[in-house]
Structures are given as structure tokens and as C-alpha cells.
Amino acid sequence: MTVRQRRYGKEEFARRGNEIYERAIRPQVEADNAGKIVVIDIETGAWEMDADELDAFQRLAARCPDAQVWMVRVGSPYVRRFGAGRATKAA
């Protein structure tokens, strides 16, 4: 397995990933793909989308072996959520 070295700080990484997603990808995918994962190479703008993040990542890595990958869930500010879920009332 190839170990990728991050070439950008966290803020620059996020800025580039979000800018590419908002400008070039979101208009193409948002209508019919809620919940799917988009993986983006922040250097080339290449991207893949899938319901399974690993499948999307592997396809992008096959095309761009040295990709600097940013992930976004369509229609959500989070790829994953950690912590307590929603509380439900017991009947």
C-alpha cells in the first residue's frame, strides 16, 4: 500500500477541497446523489463518487496514484458523525 504524504496544511487542504467541490462538482451531483461520497484530488480536480467511500477512493487512486484526497458527503457538511446519536423517547 502506498503511503501518501500530505503536502498542504489542514486549512489549505480544506480550502482547496471545498473550493473545488463548490465550484466544479456540487452543481453536477447535488440533485440526485444525496448521501453519496465524493473524493477529490485537490491538486488536479479529478474526482469520483460512490455510495461506498472506499470504492470511490480506489477508483480515484487508480487514476491519480499520488492524489491529495479530500472527501465530501453530498448534501451534508459531514462525511462521518461521531458522538451520541439522536435521542428517542420511549413510548
Biopython code that builds the backbone (N, CA, C, O; Angstrom):
import numpy as np
from Bio.PDB.StructureBuilder import StructureBuilder

atoms = [
    (1, "MET", "N", (0.843, -1.177, 0.000)),
    (1, "MET", "CA", (0.000, 0.000, 0.000)),
    (1, "MET", "C", (0.889, 1.242, 0.000)),
    (1, "MET", "O", (1.873, 1.307, 0.737)),
    (2, "THR", "N", (0.550, 2.195, -0.803)),
    (2, "THR", "CA", (1.300, 3.436, -0.897)),
    (2, "THR", "C", (0.920, 4.352, 0.261)),
    (2, "THR", "O", (-0.261, 4.536, 0.556)),
    (3, "VAL", "N", (1.925, 4.921, 0.910)),
    (3, "VAL", "CA", (1.683, 5.895, 1.964)),
    (3, "VAL", "C", (1.769, 7.277, 1.334)),
    (3, "VAL", "O", (2.806, 7.668, 0.798)),
    (4, "ARG", "N", (0.671, 8.003, 1.408)),
    (4, "ARG", "CA", (0.641, 9.344, 0.832)),
    (4, "ARG", "C", (1.097, 10.354, 1.869)),
    (4, "ARG", "O", (0.671, 10.303, 3.023)),
    (5, "GLN", "N", (1.945, 11.253, 1.468)),
    (5, "GLN", "CA", (2.399, 12.328, 2.341)),
    (5, "GLN", "C", (1.585, 13.581, 2.040)),
    (5, "GLN", "O", (1.485, 14.008, 0.890)),
    (6, "ARG", "N", (1.015, 14.155, 3.068)),
    (6, "ARG", "CA", (0.248, 15.386, 2.886)),
    (6, "ARG", "C", (1.211, 16.510, 2.523)),
    (6, "ARG", "O", (2.240, 16.695, 3.173)),
    (7, "ARG", "N", (0.870, 17.247, 1.492)),
    (7, "ARG", "CA", (1.726, 18.342, 1.025)),
    (7, "ARG", "C", (1.194, 19.722, 1.399)),
    (7, "ARG", "O", (1.780, 20.740, 1.030)),
    (8, "TYR", "N", (0.090, 19.753, 2.127)),
    (8, "TYR", "CA", (-0.534, 21.019, 2.495)),
    (8, "TYR", "C", (-0.962, 20.967, 3.954)),
    (8, "TYR", "O", (-1.221, 19.893, 4.496)),
    (9, "GLY", "N", (-1.032, 22.125, 4.580)),
    (9, "GLY", "CA", (-1.569, 22.201, 5.932)),
    (9, "GLY", "C", (-3.065, 21.919, 5.924)),
    (9, "GLY", "O", (-3.696, 21.929, 4.867)),
    (10, "LYS", "N", (-3.629, 21.668, 7.093)),
    (10, "LYS", "CA", (-5.055, 21.326, 7.197)),
    (10, "LYS", "C", (-5.962, 22.400, 6.605)),
    (10, "LYS", "O", (-6.914, 22.083, 5.892)),
    (11, "GLU", "N", (-5.677, 23.651, 6.892)),
    (11, "GLU", "CA", (-6.532, 24.735, 6.406)),
    (11, "GLU", "C", (-6.489, 24.836, 4.882)),
    (11, "GLU", "O", (-7.524, 24.995, 4.235)),
    (12, "GLU", "N", (-5.286, 24.743, 4.315)),
    (12, "GLU", "CA", (-5.146, 24.820, 2.854)),
    (12, "GLU", "C", (-5.785, 23.609, 2.195)),
    (12, "GLU", "O", (-6.417, 23.732, 1.145)),
    (13, "PHE", "N", (-5.625, 22.441, 2.802)),
    (13, "PHE", "CA", (-6.230, 21.222, 2.291)),
    (13, "PHE", "C", (-7.745, 21.386, 2.207)),
    (13, "PHE", "O", (-8.355, 21.112, 1.173)),
    (14, "ALA", "N", (-8.343, 21.837, 3.312)),
    (14, "ALA", "CA", (-9.795, 22.027, 3.361)),
    (14, "ALA", "C", (-10.250, 23.113, 2.396)),
    (14, "ALA", "O", (-11.264, 22.953, 1.718)),
    (15, "ARG", "N", (-9.513, 24.211, 2.329)),
    (15, "ARG", "CA", (-9.886, 25.301, 1.434)),
    (15, "ARG", "C", (-9.923, 24.833, -0.008)),
    (15, "ARG", "O", (-10.880, 25.107, -0.732)),
    (16, "ARG", "N", (-8.879, 24.124, -0.425)),
    (16, "ARG", "CA", (-8.822, 23.628, -1.809)),
    (16, "ARG", "C", (-9.934, 22.620, -2.084)),
    (16, "ARG", "O", (-10.624, 22.713, -3.099)),
    (17, "GLY", "N", (-10.105, 21.666, -1.186)),
    (17, "GLY", "CA", (-11.136, 20.642, -1.394)),
    (17, "GLY", "C", (-12.525, 21.239, -1.485)),
    (17, "GLY", "O", (-13.291, 20.903, -2.388)),
    (18, "ASN", "N", (-12.856, 22.125, -0.553)),
    (18, "ASN", "CA", (-14.182, 22.752, -0.558)),
    (18, "ASN", "C", (-14.383, 23.648, -1.770)),
    (18, "ASN", "O", (-15.475, 23.685, -2.338)),
    (19, "GLU", "N", (-13.353, 24.365, -2.170)),
    (19, "GLU", "CA", (-13.466, 25.259, -3.335)),
    (19, "GLU", "C", (-13.737, 24.461, -4.601)),
    (19, "GLU", "O", (-14.605, 24.835, -5.390)),
    (20, "ILE", "N", (-13.014, 23.373, -4.807)),
    (20, "ILE", "CA", (-13.229, 22.525, -5.998)),
    (20, "ILE", "C", (-14.627, 21.930, -5.971)),
    (20, "ILE", "O", (-15.321, 21.920, -6.987)),
    (21, "TYR", "N", (-15.046, 21.428, -4.798)),
    (21, "TYR", "CA", (-16.372, 20.824, -4.695)),
    (21, "TYR", "C", (-17.460, 21.846, -5.014)),
    (21, "TYR", "O", (-18.346, 21.571, -5.823)),
    (22, "GLU", "N", (-17.404, 23.009, -4.394)),
    (22, "GLU", "CA", (-18.446, 24.016, -4.585)),
    (22, "GLU", "C", (-18.484, 24.545, -6.011)),
    (22, "GLU", "O", (-19.561, 24.741, -6.574)),
    (23, "ARG", "N", (-17.321, 24.774, -6.595)),
    (23, "ARG", "CA", (-17.249, 25.388, -7.931)),
    (23, "ARG", "C", (-17.551, 24.405, -9.048)),
    (23, "ARG", "O", (-18.321, 24.717, -9.957)),
    (24, "ALA", "N", (-16.955, 23.223, -8.991)),
    (24, "ALA", "CA", (-16.968, 22.341, -10.158)),
    (24, "ALA", "C", (-17.801, 21.069, -10.008)),
    (24, "ALA", "O", (-18.255, 20.513, -11.008)),
    (25, "ILE", "N", (-18.007, 20.603, -8.783)),
    (25, "ILE", "CA", (-18.628, 19.284, -8.618)),
    (25, "ILE", "C", (-20.060, 19.374, -8.104)),
    (25, "ILE", "O", (-20.956, 18.727, -8.647)),
    (26, "ARG", "N", (-20.278, 20.160, -7.078)),
    (26, "ARG", "CA", (-21.605, 20.242, -6.456)),
    (26, "ARG", "C", (-22.726, 20.491, -7.455)),
    (26, "ARG", "O", (-23.752, 19.815, -7.373)),
    (27, "PRO", "N", (-22.588, 21.425, -8.394)),
    (27, "PRO", "CA", (-23.682, 21.649, -9.349)),
    (27, "PRO", "C", (-24.023, 20.407, -10.185)),
    (27, "PRO", "O", (-25.153, 20.267, -10.653)),
    (28, "GLN", "N", (-23.067, 19.524, -10.371)),
    (28, "GLN", "CA", (-23.298, 18.322, -11.175)),
    (28, "GLN", "C", (-23.937, 17.181, -10.392)),
    (28, "GLN", "O", (-24.624, 16.344, -10.977)),
    (29, "VAL", "N", (-23.720, 17.132, -9.066)),
    (29, "VAL", "CA", (-24.102, 15.936, -8.315)),
    (29, "VAL", "C", (-25.200, 16.128, -7.288)),
    (29, "VAL", "O", (-25.839, 15.152, -6.894)),
    (30, "GLU", "N", (-25.442, 17.348, -6.842)),
    (30, "GLU", "CA", (-26.296, 17.537, -5.684)),
    (30, "GLU", "C", (-27.747, 17.089, -5.874)),
    (30, "GLU", "O", (-28.354, 16.593, -4.925)),
    (31, "ALA", "N", (-28.306, 17.246, -7.041)),
    (31, "ALA", "CA", (-29.727, 16.968, -7.242)),
    (31, "ALA", "C", (-30.131, 15.528, -6.954)),
    (31, "ALA", "O", (-31.167, 15.305, -6.327)),
    (32, "ASP", "N", (-29.361, 14.560, -7.383)),
    (32, "ASP", "CA", (-29.803, 13.164, -7.312)),
    (32, "ASP", "C", (-28.888, 12.232, -6.527)),
    (32, "ASP", "O", (-29.041, 11.015, -6.625)),
    (33, "ASN", "N", (-27.958, 12.751, -5.764)),
    (33, "ASN", "CA", (-26.954, 11.880, -5.144)),
    (33, "ASN", "C", (-26.759, 12.109, -3.659)),
    (33, "ASN", "O", (-25.672, 11.858, -3.138)),
    (34, "ALA", "N", (-27.788, 12.583, -2.960)),
    (34, "ALA", "CA", (-27.663, 12.860, -1.531)),
    (34, "ALA", "C", (-27.140, 11.633, -0.789)),
    (34, "ALA", "O", (-27.615, 10.515, -0.988)),
    (35, "GLY", "N", (-26.154, 11.869, 0.068)),
    (35, "GLY", "CA", (-25.594, 10.807, 0.885)),
    (35, "GLY", "C", (-24.393, 10.099, 0.283)),
    (35, "GLY", "O", (-23.667, 9.406, 0.995)),
    (36, "LYS", "N", (-24.173, 10.257, -1.006)),
    (36, "LYS", "CA", (-23.014, 9.619, -1.627)),
    (36, "LYS", "C", (-21.741, 10.378, -1.267)),
    (36, "LYS", "O", (-21.793, 11.543, -0.873)),
    (37, "ILE", "N", (-20.615, 9.717, -1.405)),
    (37, "ILE", "CA", (-19.312, 10.292, -1.087)),
    (37, "ILE", "C", (-18.619, 10.725, -2.373)),
    (37, "ILE", "O", (-18.586, 9.981, -3.352)),
    (38, "VAL", "N", (-18.066, 11.934, -2.360)),
    (38, "VAL", "CA", (-17.240, 12.432, -3.454)),
    (38, "VAL", "C", (-15.805, 12.518, -2.927)),
    (38, "VAL", "O", (-15.559, 13.140, -1.894)),
    (39, "VAL", "N", (-14.868, 11.898, -3.630)),
    (39, "VAL", "CA", (-13.452, 12.021, -3.288)),
    (39, "VAL", "C", (-12.791, 12.848, -4.383)),
    (39, "VAL", "O", (-13.002, 12.618, -5.574)),
    (40, "ILE", "N", (-11.987, 13.816, -3.952)),
    (40, "ILE", "CA", (-11.417, 14.807, -4.866)),
    (40, "ILE", "C", (-9.909, 14.852, -4.692)),
    (40, "ILE", "O", (-9.415, 14.879, -3.565)),
    (41, "ASP", "N", (-9.178, 14.861, -5.789)),
    (41, "ASP", "CA", (-7.747, 15.157, -5.746)),
    (41, "ASP", "C", (-7.634, 16.675, -5.765)),
    (41, "ASP", "O", (-7.963, 17.302, -6.772)),
    (42, "ILE", "N", (-7.177, 17.275, -4.675)),
    (42, "ILE", "CA", (-7.161, 18.735, -4.567)),
    (42, "ILE", "C", (-6.115, 19.390, -5.454)),
    (42, "ILE", "O", (-6.103, 20.615, -5.583)),
    (43, "GLU", "N", (-5.242, 18.610, -6.064)),
    (43, "GLU", "CA", (-4.249, 19.185, -6.970)),
    (43, "GLU", "C", (-4.714, 19.182, -8.418)),
    (43, "GLU", "O", (-4.442, 20.133, -9.149)),
    (44, "THR", "N", (-5.402, 18.143, -8.844)),
    (44, "THR", "CA", (-5.809, 18.044, -10.246)),
    (44, "THR", "C", (-7.286, 18.362, -10.464)),
    (44, "THR", "O", (-7.688, 18.696, -11.579)),
    (45, "GLY", "N", (-8.099, 18.262, -9.409)),
    (45, "GLY", "CA", (-9.540, 18.436, -9.558)),
    (45, "GLY", "C", (-10.248, 17.166, -9.990)),
    (45, "GLY", "O", (-11.472, 17.158, -10.118)),
    (46, "ALA", "N", (-9.496, 16.083, -10.220)),
    (46, "ALA", "CA", (-10.113, 14.798, -10.578)),
    (46, "ALA", "C", (-10.962, 14.325, -9.397)),
    (46, "ALA", "O", (-10.618, 14.579, -8.243)),
    (47, "TRP", "N", (-12.077, 13.635, -9.686)),
    (47, "TRP", "CA", (-12.937, 13.173, -8.607)),
    (47, "TRP", "C", (-13.699, 11.919, -9.005)),
    (47, "TRP", "O", (-13.848, 11.603, -10.186)),
    (48, "GLU", "N", (-14.173, 11.220, -7.993)),
    (48, "GLU", "CA", (-15.019, 10.040, -8.148)),
    (48, "GLU", "C", (-16.117, 10.125, -7.108)),
    (48, "GLU", "O", (-15.956, 10.775, -6.074)),
    (49, "MET", "N", (-17.240, 9.465, -7.384)),
    (49, "MET", "CA", (-18.363, 9.456, -6.462)),
    (49, "MET", "C", (-18.918, 8.051, -6.350)),
    (49, "MET", "O", (-18.989, 7.324, -7.341)),
    (50, "ASP", "N", (-19.314, 7.665, -5.139)),
    (50, "ASP", "CA", (-19.886, 6.348, -4.906)),
    (50, "ASP", "C", (-20.604, 6.363, -3.560)),
    (50, "ASP", "O", (-20.323, 7.214, -2.716)),
    (51, "ALA", "N", (-21.518, 5.436, -3.356)),
    (51, "ALA", "CA", (-22.147, 5.284, -2.049)),
    (51, "ALA", "C", (-21.132, 4.743, -1.044)),
    (51, "ALA", "O", (-21.269, 4.968, 0.159)),
    (52, "ASP", "N", (-20.122, 4.035, -1.529)),
    (52, "ASP", "CA", (-19.073, 3.472, -0.685)),
    (52, "ASP", "C", (-17.798, 4.293, -0.846)),
    (52, "ASP", "O", (-17.245, 4.374, -1.943)),
    (53, "GLU", "N", (-17.335, 4.897, 0.237)),
    (53, "GLU", "CA", (-16.173, 5.791, 0.140)),
    (53, "GLU", "C", (-14.909, 5.062, -0.295)),
    (53, "GLU", "O", (-14.074, 5.643, -0.988)),
    (54, "LEU", "N", (-14.752, 3.808, 0.095)),
    (54, "LEU", "CA", (-13.556, 3.062, -0.301)),
    (54, "LEU", "C", (-13.562, 2.795, -1.804)),
    (54, "LEU", "O", (-12.520, 2.904, -2.451)),
    (55, "ASP", "N", (-14.710, 2.450, -2.363)),
    (55, "ASP", "CA", (-14.790, 2.229, -3.809)),
    (55, "ASP", "C", (-14.451, 3.503, -4.583)),
    (55, "ASP", "O", (-13.712, 3.461, -5.567)),
    (56, "ALA", "N", (-14.997, 4.632, -4.132)),
    (56, "ALA", "CA", (-14.700, 5.907, -4.791)),
    (56, "ALA", "C", (-13.217, 6.231, -4.680)),
    (56, "ALA", "O", (-12.595, 6.651, -5.655)),
    (57, "PHE", "N", (-12.650, 6.036, -3.490)),
    (57, "PHE", "CA", (-11.232, 6.311, -3.284)),
    (57, "PHE", "C", (-10.354, 5.429, -4.170)),
    (57, "PHE", "O", (-9.401, 5.916, -4.778)),
    (58, "GLN", "N", (-10.668, 4.143, -4.245)),
    (58, "GLN", "CA", (-9.851, 3.230, -5.047)),
    (58, "GLN", "C", (-9.883, 3.589, -6.528)),
    (58, "GLN", "O", (-8.862, 3.491, -7.208)),
    (59, "ARG", "N", (-11.038, 4.001, -7.034)),
    (59, "ARG", "CA", (-11.103, 4.416, -8.439)),
    (59, "ARG", "C", (-10.267, 5.673, -8.680)),
    (59, "ARG", "O", (-9.565, 5.771, -9.686)),
    (60, "LEU", "N", (-10.344, 6.638, -7.751)),
    (60, "LEU", "CA", (-9.545, 7.851, -7.899)),
    (60, "LEU", "C", (-8.053, 7.531, -7.791)),
    (60, "LEU", "O", (-7.253, 8.055, -8.566)),
    (61, "ALA", "N", (-7.676, 6.686, -6.847)),
    (61, "ALA", "CA", (-6.266, 6.312, -6.664)),
    (61, "ALA", "C", (-5.720, 5.579, -7.877)),
    (61, "ALA", "O", (-4.534, 5.704, -8.184)),
    (62, "ALA", "N", (-6.554, 4.818, -8.574)),
    (62, "ALA", "CA", (-6.113, 4.129, -9.787)),
    (62, "ALA", "C", (-5.784, 5.142, -10.887)),
    (62, "ALA", "O", (-4.861, 4.932, -11.674)),
    (63, "ARG", "N", (-6.535, 6.230, -10.937)),
    (63, "ARG", "CA", (-6.296, 7.277, -11.946)),
    (63, "ARG", "C", (-5.206, 8.253, -11.529)),
    (63, "ARG", "O", (-4.439, 8.735, -12.362)),
    (64, "CYS", "N", (-5.144, 8.542, -10.229)),
    (64, "CYS", "CA", (-4.211, 9.550, -9.692)),
    (64, "CYS", "C", (-3.494, 8.934, -8.484)),
    (64, "CYS", "O", (-3.882, 9.184, -7.343)),
    (65, "PRO", "N", (-2.461, 8.137, -8.727)),
    (65, "PRO", "CA", (-1.822, 7.397, -7.632)),
    (65, "PRO", "C", (-1.264, 8.267, -6.503)),
    (65, "PRO", "O", (-1.160, 7.799, -5.370)),
    (66, "ASP", "N", (-0.908, 9.503, -6.782)),
    (66, "ASP", "CA", (-0.338, 10.374, -5.761)),
    (66, "ASP", "C", (-1.337, 11.455, -5.339)),
    (66, "ASP", "O", (-0.945, 12.555, -4.948)),
    (67, "ALA", "N", (-2.614, 11.136, -5.420)),
    (67, "ALA", "CA", (-3.668, 12.121, -5.145)),
    (67, "ALA", "C", (-3.614, 12.625, -3.703)),
    (67, "ALA", "O", (-3.292, 11.883, -2.774)),
    (68, "GLN", "N", (-3.933, 13.889, -3.550)),
    (68, "GLN", "CA", (-4.143, 14.509, -2.249)),
    (68, "GLN", "C", (-5.667, 14.543, -2.086)),
    (68, "GLN", "O", (-6.333, 15.418, -2.640)),
    (69, "VAL", "N", (-6.212, 13.597, -1.331)),
    (69, "VAL", "CA", (-7.649, 13.308, -1.354)),
    (69, "VAL", "C", (-8.426, 14.052, -0.273)),
    (69, "VAL", "O", (-8.076, 14.029, 0.908)),
    (70, "TRP", "N", (-9.490, 14.712, -0.718)),
    (70, "TRP", "CA", (-10.469, 15.365, 0.152)),
    (70, "TRP", "C", (-11.803, 14.673, -0.081)),
    (70, "TRP", "O", (-12.173, 14.429, -1.229)),
    (71, "MET", "N", (-12.539, 14.349, 0.990)),
    (71, "MET", "CA", (-13.828, 13.665, 0.865)),
    (71, "MET", "C", (-14.955, 14.570, 1.324)),
    (71, "MET", "O", (-14.817, 15.330, 2.282)),
    (72, "VAL", "N", (-16.078, 14.473, 0.617)),
    (72, "VAL", "CA", (-17.281, 15.248, 0.930)),
    (72, "VAL", "C", (-18.478, 14.323, 0.763)),
    (72, "VAL", "O", (-18.523, 13.530, -0.178)),
    (73, "ARG", "N", (-19.452, 14.418, 1.676)),
    (73, "ARG", "CA", (-20.723, 13.696, 1.509)),
    (73, "ARG", "C", (-21.704, 14.662, 0.858)),
    (73, "ARG", "O", (-21.925, 15.761, 1.366)),
    (74, "VAL", "N", (-22.283, 14.263, -0.249)),
    (74, "VAL", "CA", (-23.230, 15.116, -0.975)),
    (74, "VAL", "C", (-24.414, 15.449, -0.068)),
    (74, "VAL", "O", (-25.047, 14.562, 0.506)),
    (75, "GLY", "N", (-24.697, 16.745, 0.046)),
    (75, "GLY", "CA", (-25.837, 17.196, 0.827)),
    (75, "GLY", "C", (-25.599, 17.263, 2.329)),
    (75, "GLY", "O", (-26.547, 17.454, 3.090)),
    (76, "SER", "N", (-24.357, 17.111, 2.772)),
    (76, "SER", "CA", (-24.069, 17.123, 4.202)),
    (76, "SER", "C", (-22.735, 17.816, 4.461)),
    (76, "SER", "O", (-21.818, 17.727, 3.645)),
    (77, "PRO", "N", (-22.627, 18.502, 5.587)),
    (77, "PRO", "CA", (-21.334, 19.096, 5.923)),
    (77, "PRO", "C", (-20.367, 18.075, 6.519)),
    (77, "PRO", "O", (-19.204, 18.402, 6.757)),
    (78, "TYR", "N", (-20.825, 16.840, 6.766)),
    (78, "TYR", "CA", (-20.006, 15.820, 7.410)),
    (78, "TYR", "C", (-19.859, 14.587, 6.526)),
    (78, "TYR", "O", (-20.811, 14.180, 5.860)),
    (79, "VAL", "N", (-18.675, 13.997, 6.517)),
    (79, "VAL", "CA", (-18.515, 12.684, 5.899)),
    (79, "VAL", "C", (-18.975, 11.644, 6.904)),
    (79, "VAL", "O", (-19.698, 10.711, 6.555)),
    (80, "ARG", "N", (-18.554, 11.807, 8.152)),
    (80, "ARG", "CA", (-18.945, 10.924, 9.252)),
    (80, "ARG", "C", (-19.302, 11.776, 10.456)),
    (80, "ARG", "O", (-18.795, 12.885, 10.622)),
    (81, "ARG", "N", (-20.183, 11.242, 11.294)),
    (81, "ARG", "CA", (-20.509, 11.904, 12.559)),
    (81, "ARG", "C", (-20.061, 11.011, 13.688)),
    (81, "ARG", "O", (-20.231, 9.792, 13.640)),
    (82, "PHE", "N", (-19.490, 11.620, 14.700)),
    (82, "PHE", "CA", (-19.073, 10.890, 15.889)),
    (82, "PHE", "C", (-19.861, 11.419, 17.076)),
    (82, "PHE", "O", (-20.300, 12.569, 17.080)),
    (83, "GLY", "N", (-20.034, 10.581, 18.071)),
    (83, "GLY", "CA", (-20.729, 11.017, 19.269)),
    (83, "GLY", "C", (-22.118, 10.438, 19.335)),
    (83, "GLY", "O", (-22.497, 9.563, 18.556)),
    (84, "ALA", "N", (-22.857, 10.947, 20.277)),
    (84, "ALA", "CA", (-24.212, 10.426, 20.515)),
    (84, "ALA", "C", (-25.126, 10.734, 19.343)),
    (84, "ALA", "O", (-25.050, 11.798, 18.728)),
    (85, "GLY", "N", (-25.978, 9.787, 19.056)),
    (85, "GLY", "CA", (-26.981, 9.985, 18.004)),
    (85, "GLY", "C", (-28.172, 10.726, 18.569)),
    (85, "GLY", "O", (-28.136, 11.206, 19.702)),
    (86, "ARG", "N", (-29.201, 10.817, 17.798)),
    (86, "ARG", "CA", (-30.424, 11.484, 18.272)),
    (86, "ARG", "C", (-31.081, 10.644, 19.348)),
    (86, "ARG", "O", (-31.159, 9.419, 19.250)),
    (87, "ALA", "N", (-31.543, 11.318, 20.357)),
    (87, "ALA", "CA", (-32.251, 10.618, 21.420)),
    (87, "ALA", "C", (-33.685, 10.365, 20.975)),
    (87, "ALA", "O", (-34.289, 11.203, 20.305)),
    (88, "THR", "N", (-34.216, 9.235, 21.339)),
    (88, "THR", "CA", (-35.613, 8.931, 21.030)),
    (88, "THR", "C", (-36.360, 8.722, 22.329)),
    (88, "THR", "O", (-35.806, 8.207, 23.300)),
    (89, "LYS", "N", (-37.611, 9.120, 22.343)),
    (89, "LYS", "CA", (-38.434, 8.930, 23.524)),
    (89, "LYS", "C", (-38.956, 7.510, 23.563)),
    (89, "LYS", "O", (-39.375, 6.952, 22.549)),
    (90, "ALA", "N", (-38.922, 6.948, 24.736)),
    (90, "ALA", "CA", (-39.527, 5.622, 24.920)),
    (90, "ALA", "C", (-41.024, 5.799, 25.064)),
    (90, "ALA", "O", (-41.484, 6.712, 25.750)),
    (91, "ALA", "N", (-41.773, 4.942, 24.430)),
    (91, "ALA", "CA", (-43.229, 5.070, 24.474)),
    (91, "ALA", "C", (-43.795, 4.559, 25.772)),
    (91, "ALA", "O", (-45.009, 4.594, 25.973)),
]
sb = StructureBuilder()
sb.init_structure("model")
sb.init_model(0)
sb.init_chain("A")
sb.init_seg("    ")
for serial, (resi, resn, name, xyz) in enumerate(atoms, 1):
    if name == "N":
        sb.init_residue(resn, " ", resi, " ")
    sb.init_atom(name, np.array(xyz, "f"), 0.0, 1.0, " ", f" {name:<3s}", serial, name[0])
structure = sb.get_structure()
